[in-house]
């Protein structure tokens, strides 16, 4: 079977969509299928093309048996709604045009978060007369409303109409959470049209390890209890809450024991750094994004990981993929996200919950974990056991079964 997959994020980018797509399609190739990816020059999140690549009309490479075609797109940093929309639209047109030159395709997949890549997948399926799959990773454009990134409600209404059109036209939807499935059913999409394949973790890459001694020395983290956030610094993440907790922890007994690190990039990073400087937060360290090959070294620095999203109803439906990476590396979680992901944290006993956007609640949970060694050790030990339930390899094969059925044959 030849699978054509349209996504605007792919390695060497390290965000969640890139990792999921690569780790899934790698397994599909190992299972004997042919996979072609149409993506753009790697540039996320800074809007700077990675070393070794150029923003050309067409360039191709092989990555672990996956045929990767990179097309031209309007490149911009991950900030500013208008510029990002131009980025998405340019990829949609370039991706569709490139797909016309890919021969003997059995099924097309388009993935969100933004759904212009999915529009390209739909157009491709129509042109080639083959079925297609919508991989639903984000309730876009509802997430735009949730973070207040756009004030034009009429435009958002039109985008939601397009969203529903795509749901109705697609042959199969693969949602990443049960909450997404329930949302679609309430909105009139047939339940038997929707499969759920959650995010997970590559257990061959993420596993418990000692703290990286070189990095510990480099960042002056010895004898520190390190609380860290790794990921996008965007509007949806409300990381000011972490800075407020870092400010208040200095007033607690042994407050100088705690160190916060934030690793990543995003639209709010400059604002966060300015706020940290204004508060004089010498216990907060900002680190630029690192490669996929290096990321586990940085995860190892953490005594606890902070997962946080803005306090809004929409985010009760999401499961941040970093939760599974924390589990696999035996890093206890301070979880500031309500809903389905919080249920996993409680059920698997891999962390403590705190109210989103509540710095005092975050601080209380941090002090509790740091001060209760039996509790900490129990939660730490539970992580790798829970991670086995979210093995990316098994989840990739689960999604492959869905794709094979849609394609109409198992080869």
C-alpha positions as CSV (number, residue, x, y, z in Angstrom):
1,X,0.0,0.0,0.0
2,X,1.3,3.5,-0.8
3,X,0.4,6.1,1.8
4,X,0.6,9.8,0.9
5,X,0.8,11.9,4.1
6,X,0.5,15.7,4.1
7,X,1.9,17.5,7.1
8,X,3.7,20.9,7.5
9,X,5.8,19.6,10.4
10,X,8.4,16.8,10.1
11,X,11.8,16.0,11.5
12,X,14.4,17.5,12.0
13,X,11.6,19.6,13.7
14,X,11.0,18.4,17.2
15,X,7.4,19.4,18.0
16,X,4.7,16.9,18.8
17,X,3.1,16.8,15.2
18,X,6.5,16.1,13.7
19,X,7.4,13.4,16.2
20,X,4.1,11.6,15.9
21,X,4.1,11.6,12.1
22,X,7.7,10.4,11.9
23,X,7.3,7.7,14.5
24,X,4.1,6.4,13.0
25,X,5.2,6.4,9.4
26,X,8.6,4.7,10.3
27,X,6.6,1.8,11.7
28,X,4.4,1.7,8.6
29,X,7.5,1.4,6.4
30,X,8.8,-1.4,8.7
31,X,5.5,-3.1,8.2
32,X,6.1,-3.3,4.5
33,X,4.2,-0.2,3.2
34,X,5.4,2.6,1.1
35,X,5.1,6.1,2.6
36,X,5.5,9.5,0.9
37,X,5.5,12.6,3.1
38,X,4.9,16.0,1.6
39,X,6.1,18.7,4.0
40,X,8.0,22.0,3.9
41,X,11.6,23.1,4.8
42,X,12.1,22.5,8.5
43,X,11.7,25.9,10.2
44,X,9.5,25.5,13.3
45,X,9.3,27.4,15.7
46,X,11.6,30.3,14.8
47,X,10.7,30.6,11.2
48,X,14.4,30.0,10.3
49,X,15.2,27.2,7.8
50,X,17.4,24.6,9.5
51,X,21.0,24.1,8.6
52,X,21.4,21.9,5.5
53,X,18.0,22.8,4.0
54,X,16.7,25.6,1.7
55,X,13.2,26.8,1.0
56,X,12.9,25.5,-2.5
57,X,10.0,24.6,-4.8
58,X,11.0,20.9,-4.5
59,X,13.6,18.9,-2.7
60,X,13.5,15.2,-1.7
61,X,15.3,12.9,0.7
62,X,14.9,9.5,2.3
63,X,14.6,9.3,6.2
64,X,14.4,5.8,7.6
65,X,12.8,4.5,4.5
66,X,10.3,7.3,4.3
67,X,10.2,9.3,1.0
68,X,10.1,12.9,2.1
69,X,9.3,15.7,-0.4
70,X,9.8,19.3,0.8
71,X,8.0,22.1,-1.0
72,X,8.2,25.9,-0.8
73,X,6.1,27.8,1.7
74,X,6.0,31.2,3.1
75,X,8.1,30.9,6.2
76,X,7.5,32.9,9.4
77,X,8.1,32.5,13.1
78,X,5.4,30.8,15.2
79,X,3.7,34.1,16.1
80,X,1.3,36.6,14.5
81,X,-2.0,35.2,13.2
82,X,-1.9,36.7,9.7
83,X,1.6,35.6,8.9
84,X,1.0,32.1,10.2
85,X,-2.1,31.9,8.1
86,X,-0.1,32.8,5.0
87,X,2.4,30.1,6.0
88,X,-0.4,27.5,6.2
89,X,-2.1,28.6,3.0
90,X,1.2,28.6,1.0
91,X,1.9,25.0,2.2
92,X,-1.7,24.0,1.3
93,X,-1.2,25.1,-2.3
94,X,2.4,23.8,-2.7
95,X,1.6,20.6,-1.0
96,X,-1.4,19.9,-3.3
97,X,0.6,20.7,-6.4
98,X,3.4,18.4,-5.3
99,X,0.9,15.6,-4.6
100,X,-0.1,15.6,-8.3
101,X,3.4,14.3,-9.1
102,X,3.2,11.4,-6.6
103,X,2.0,8.3,-8.5
104,X,0.1,5.2,-7.6
105,X,-1.3,6.4,-4.2
106,X,-3.7,4.2,-2.3
107,X,-4.8,6.5,0.5
108,X,-4.1,10.1,1.5
109,X,-3.7,11.4,5.1
110,X,-3.8,15.1,6.2
111,X,-3.0,16.1,9.7
112,X,-3.9,19.1,11.9
113,X,-3.3,21.2,14.2
114,X,-4.2,23.7,11.5
115,X,-6.4,22.1,8.9
116,X,-5.2,23.8,5.7
117,X,-2.9,20.7,5.3
118,X,-6.1,18.7,5.6
119,X,-7.7,20.8,2.8
120,X,-4.8,19.8,0.6
121,X,-5.3,16.2,1.5
122,X,-9.0,16.4,0.6
123,X,-8.3,18.1,-2.8
124,X,-5.6,15.4,-3.5
125,X,-8.0,12.6,-2.7
126,X,-10.6,14.1,-5.1
127,X,-8.1,14.5,-7.9
128,X,-6.6,11.0,-7.5
129,X,-10.0,9.4,-6.7
130,X,-8.6,7.7,-3.6
131,X,-9.9,7.7,0.0
132,X,-8.5,10.0,2.6
133,X,-8.0,10.2,6.4
134,X,-8.2,13.3,8.7
135,X,-5.8,13.0,11.6
136,X,-7.4,15.3,14.2
137,X,-4.7,16.6,16.6
138,X,-6.4,19.9,17.6
139,X,-9.9,21.3,17.6
140,X,-8.8,24.1,15.3
141,X,-10.2,26.8,14.9
142,X,-11.8,26.5,18.3
143,X,-8.3,26.7,19.9
144,X,-8.0,30.2,18.2
145,X,-11.1,31.3,20.1
146,X,-9.8,29.8,23.3
147,X,-6.6,31.7,23.4
148,X,-8.0,34.9,21.9
149,X,-5.6,34.9,19.0
150,X,-8.2,36.4,16.6
151,X,-11.1,38.8,17.2
152,X,-12.9,38.3,13.9
153,X,-15.8,36.0,15.0
154,X,-17.3,36.0,11.5
155,X,-14.1,34.7,10.0
156,X,-13.9,32.0,12.8
157,X,-17.5,31.0,12.0
158,X,-16.5,30.5,8.4
159,X,-13.5,28.4,9.4
160,X,-15.7,26.3,11.6
161,X,-18.0,25.7,8.7
162,X,-15.1,24.6,6.6
163,X,-14.0,22.3,9.5
164,X,-17.4,20.6,9.6
165,X,-17.4,20.3,5.8
166,X,-14.1,18.4,6.0
167,X,-15.4,16.1,8.8
168,X,-18.4,15.2,6.6
169,X,-16.4,14.6,3.4
170,X,-13.6,12.6,4.9
171,X,-13.6,8.8,4.8
172,X,-12.2,8.4,8.3
173,X,-11.2,10.6,11.2
174,X,-8.4,9.6,13.6
175,X,-8.7,11.7,16.7
176,X,-6.0,11.8,19.4
177,X,-8.4,11.9,22.3
178,X,-11.7,10.5,23.3
179,X,-12.8,14.0,24.1
180,X,-12.3,15.0,20.5
181,X,-14.5,12.1,19.4
182,X,-17.3,13.1,21.8
183,X,-17.1,16.7,20.5
184,X,-17.5,15.6,16.9
185,X,-20.4,13.3,17.8
186,X,-22.3,16.1,19.5
187,X,-21.8,18.2,16.4
188,X,-23.4,15.5,14.2
189,X,-20.5,13.4,13.0
190,X,-21.2,9.7,13.0
191,X,-19.4,7.8,15.8
192,X,-18.5,4.9,13.5
193,X,-16.6,7.3,11.3
194,X,-14.2,8.2,14.1
195,X,-11.3,6.2,15.5
196,X,-9.1,7.2,18.5
197,X,-5.4,6.7,18.5
198,X,-3.9,8.7,21.4
199,X,-0.4,10.2,21.4
200,X,2.3,8.1,23.0
201,X,6.0,7.9,23.4
202,X,8.9,6.2,21.6
203,X,10.1,3.9,24.3
204,X,13.3,3.2,22.4
205,X,14.3,6.8,22.9
206,X,12.7,7.8,26.2
207,X,13.6,5.8,29.3
208,X,14.8,6.5,32.8
209,X,18.3,7.8,33.0
210,X,20.7,9.5,35.4
211,X,21.0,13.3,35.3
212,X,23.4,14.4,32.6
213,X,26.5,15.5,34.6
214,X,27.8,17.7,31.9
215,X,24.6,19.7,31.5
216,X,24.2,19.8,35.3
217,X,27.6,21.4,35.7
218,X,27.1,23.8,32.7
219,X,23.8,25.2,34.1
220,X,24.8,25.2,37.7
221,X,22.1,22.7,38.8
222,X,24.0,20.6,41.3
223,X,22.2,20.4,44.7
224,X,19.1,22.0,43.1
225,X,15.5,20.6,42.9
226,X,14.8,21.3,39.3
227,X,11.3,22.0,38.0
228,X,11.1,22.3,34.2
229,X,8.8,23.0,31.3
230,X,9.8,21.7,27.9
231,X,7.8,22.8,24.8
232,X,6.2,25.7,23.0
233,X,6.1,29.0,24.9
234,X,2.8,30.1,23.3
235,X,-0.5,31.9,24.2
236,X,-2.2,28.6,25.0
237,X,0.4,27.7,27.7
238,X,0.1,30.6,30.0
239,X,3.6,30.1,31.4
240,X,3.4,33.3,33.4
241,X,2.0,31.0,36.1
242,X,5.4,29.2,36.3
243,X,7.1,32.6,36.7
244,X,4.8,33.6,39.5
245,X,5.4,30.3,41.3
246,X,9.2,30.8,40.9
247,X,8.8,34.3,42.4
248,X,6.8,33.0,45.4
249,X,9.0,30.0,46.1
250,X,11.8,32.3,47.1
251,X,9.8,33.2,50.2
252,X,9.4,29.6,51.3
253,X,11.8,27.7,53.7
254,X,14.9,26.6,51.7
255,X,13.5,28.5,48.7
256,X,16.9,28.8,47.2
257,X,16.9,25.0,46.7
258,X,14.6,25.3,43.7
259,X,15.5,26.1,40.1
260,X,13.1,26.4,37.2
261,X,14.1,25.9,33.6
262,X,12.0,26.6,30.5
263,X,13.2,25.0,27.3
264,X,11.7,25.8,23.9
265,X,10.5,28.7,21.7
266,X,7.3,30.4,21.0
267,X,5.3,33.6,20.5
268,X,5.4,34.5,24.2
269,X,9.0,33.7,25.0
270,X,10.3,37.3,24.7
271,X,7.5,38.5,27.0
272,X,8.2,35.8,29.5
273,X,11.9,36.6,29.6
274,X,11.1,40.3,30.1
275,X,8.8,39.5,33.0
276,X,11.4,37.2,34.6
277,X,13.9,40.0,34.4
278,X,11.5,42.5,35.9
279,X,10.8,40.2,38.8
280,X,14.6,39.5,39.2
281,X,14.0,35.8,38.9
282,X,17.5,34.4,39.3
283,X,16.0,31.0,39.8
284,X,14.6,30.8,36.3
285,X,16.7,29.7,33.3
286,X,15.5,30.0,29.7
287,X,17.1,27.5,27.3
288,X,16.7,27.6,23.5
289,X,15.2,24.5,21.7
290,X,17.4,21.5,21.3
291,X,17.5,18.7,18.7
292,X,15.5,15.5,19.0
293,X,18.8,13.7,19.5
294,X,19.7,15.9,22.5
295,X,16.3,16.3,24.1
296,X,16.5,13.4,26.5
297,X,19.7,14.8,28.0
298,X,17.7,17.9,28.9
299,X,14.7,15.9,30.2
300,X,17.1,14.1,32.5
301,X,17.8,17.4,34.3
302,X,14.3,17.6,35.7
303,X,13.2,16.4,39.2
304,X,9.7,17.3,38.2
305,X,8.1,18.4,34.9
306,X,5.4,21.1,34.7
307,X,2.7,20.6,32.1
308,X,0.4,23.6,31.8
309,X,-2.3,25.0,29.6
310,X,-4.6,28.0,29.8
311,X,-7.7,27.6,32.0
312,X,-10.3,27.1,29.3
313,X,-12.9,24.5,28.5
314,X,-11.4,23.5,25.2
315,X,-8.1,22.4,26.8
316,X,-10.0,19.8,28.9
317,X,-10.2,17.8,25.7
318,X,-6.4,17.7,25.0
319,X,-3.7,15.3,26.2
320,X,-0.2,17.0,25.9
321,X,2.1,14.5,24.4
322,X,4.9,15.5,26.8
323,X,3.0,13.7,29.5
324,X,4.0,10.4,28.0
325,X,7.6,11.4,27.7
326,X,7.7,12.3,31.4
327,X,6.2,8.9,32.2
328,X,8.8,7.0,30.2
329,X,11.7,8.9,31.8
330,X,10.3,8.5,35.3
331,X,9.9,12.2,35.9
332,X,7.0,13.1,38.2
333,X,4.5,15.6,36.7
334,X,3.0,18.7,38.1
335,X,-0.1,18.8,35.9
336,X,-2.0,22.1,35.3
337,X,-4.4,20.8,32.7
338,X,-8.0,19.8,33.5
339,X,-9.9,17.0,31.8
340,X,-8.9,13.9,30.0
341,X,-5.1,14.3,30.6
342,X,-5.7,14.9,34.3
343,X,-7.6,11.7,34.5
344,X,-4.6,9.8,33.1
345,X,-2.3,11.4,35.7
346,X,-4.6,10.4,38.5
347,X,-5.4,6.9,37.2
348,X,-1.7,6.1,36.6
349,X,-0.5,8.0,39.7
350,X,2.3,9.7,37.9
351,X,2.0,13.2,39.3
352,X,0.0,15.8,41.2
353,X,-2.7,18.0,39.8
354,X,-3.0,21.7,40.3
355,X,-5.5,24.3,39.1
356,X,-4.5,25.9,35.8
357,X,-3.3,29.5,36.0
358,X,-3.0,29.2,39.8
359,X,0.6,29.9,40.9
360,X,-0.1,29.2,44.6
361,X,-1.6,25.8,43.7
362,X,1.5,25.0,41.5
363,X,3.8,26.1,44.3
364,X,1.9,24.0,46.9
365,X,2.2,20.9,44.7
366,X,5.9,21.5,44.0
367,X,6.7,21.8,47.7
368,X,4.6,18.7,48.5
369,X,6.6,16.6,46.0
370,X,9.9,18.0,47.0
371,X,9.2,17.4,50.7
372,X,7.6,13.9,50.6
373,X,10.2,11.4,49.6
374,X,8.0,8.3,49.7
375,X,5.4,10.1,47.6
376,X,8.0,11.2,45.1
377,X,9.6,7.8,44.8
378,X,6.2,6.1,44.3
379,X,5.1,8.5,41.6
380,X,8.6,8.3,39.9
381,X,8.4,4.5,39.8
382,X,4.9,4.5,38.3
383,X,5.9,6.5,35.3
384,X,7.7,3.8,33.2
385,X,5.0,1.3,34.0
386,X,2.3,3.6,32.8
387,X,4.3,4.5,29.7
388,X,4.1,1.0,28.4
389,X,0.4,1.5,27.8
390,X,1.2,4.3,25.4
391,X,4.0,2.7,23.4
392,X,4.2,4.6,20.1
393,X,5.0,1.5,18.1
394,X,1.8,-0.2,19.1
395,X,-0.2,3.0,18.6
396,X,1.3,3.4,15.1
397,X,0.2,-0.1,14.2
398,X,-3.3,0.6,15.6
399,X,-3.5,3.6,13.2
400,X,-2.2,1.6,10.4
401,X,-5.1,-0.9,10.8
402,X,-7.5,2.1,10.3
403,X,-5.6,3.3,7.2
404,X,-5.5,-0.2,5.7
405,X,-9.3,-0.5,6.1
406,X,-9.8,2.9,4.5
407,X,-7.6,2.0,1.6
408,X,-9.8,-1.0,1.0
409,X,-7.0,-3.7,1.1
410,X,-4.3,-5.1,3.4
411,X,-1.1,-5.8,1.6
